[in-house]
Amino acid sequence: MIAIAKVLLTKTVERLGHVGEVVTVADGYARNYLFPQRLGIEPTEHNVAQYAKERAAHEAELLKREEKALVLRDKLADQTLVFERKAHDDDRLYGSVRAEDIVAQIEELVGEHIESSRVHVETSIETLGPHAVTIALYKDISVDVRIQVNEEATKKE
């Protein structure tokens, strides 16, 4: 039979809980990992009261991030990002439109930075014309953005 322990988390532990939560874990996990790594402590009345403030601050931060993501989703929902690239005769691009290019244009357009790893491109953008990408903003909040790739105008002398 596995012994269990109740642990008050002092830091957020992925797939276990957030700071200030009291969780039930295997006794060995608490004793050999959570306590030595200072990720958890015993849930005494004093400790629970002490971490209640940190938990409230953490929850406020999560709510703030979610609100920011919702505002950004609304800003990007009706946008079409236009890129100009050199192309071959068969509409294939010499290069491609990368996630970093999309992120840079979004940052220029709305003033918000998004990590390029959050941009999900179904297939690489290597042709002229319309394309669609999905950007994961926060948890389950995402937005589909239209991409239009036009041929770069060549200067005629």
Secondary structure, DSSP 4 states (H G I P E B T S, - for coil): ---EEEEEESS-BTTTB-TT-EEEEEHHHIIIIITTTTSEE---HHHHHHHHHHHHHHHHHHHHHHHHHHHHHHHHTT-EEEEEE-B-TTSEEEEEE-HHHHHHHHHHHHS----GGGEEESS-EEESEEEEEEEEEETTEEEEEEEEEEEPPPPP-
